[in-house]
């Protein structure tokens, strides 16, 4: 009987599919051609020579698009991910810069977009954990971000990246919240964006 249940779960896994999101070129960023791949699917750009004079930053409202590979989210899920992304970026940059609300000289403007989200299939994960001792349906997220001069719009850095967390990443709890994996990955995406700006 257990073998039969395991076979059924395996079939459901194939039907539901695990998240396989990739780095996107959604059109949110103005220039993808100057961005360089890192060998792991991420695209980055950093104009380090222009970054030294900045002392503060502001964060635009986070944009959201479903994307070709993304799944439909409800309004609450979208709002949660937007807030999580904005807060993660604010925290990442507050280590060395002052958060402000209006453009001015020596202020960076941070632009953020969530470009695809896949959800964990929570009911399937509960069943597979009981029978197979492991969840099987993970979620994922793709984002694009850019930092520009708040007054001139000069590009200082840009990032397009994605995450498809799994058990080996230590993201076990994400399997039991439809957007758990997507939400957890945003802290990493914020940290990656922070790394595109050279220390002052």
Secondary structure, DSSP 8 states (H G I E B T S, - for coil): -HHHHHHHHHHHHHHH----------S-SS-STT-EE-SSS-EEEE-GGGSTT--EEEE---EE---SS-----HHHHHHHHHHHHHHHHHHHTTTSEE-SS--TTEEEEEEEEEEEE---HHHHHHHHHHHSS-----EEEEEEEEEETTT--EEEEEEEEE---GGGT-GGGGGSTTHHHHHHHHHHHHHHHHTS---
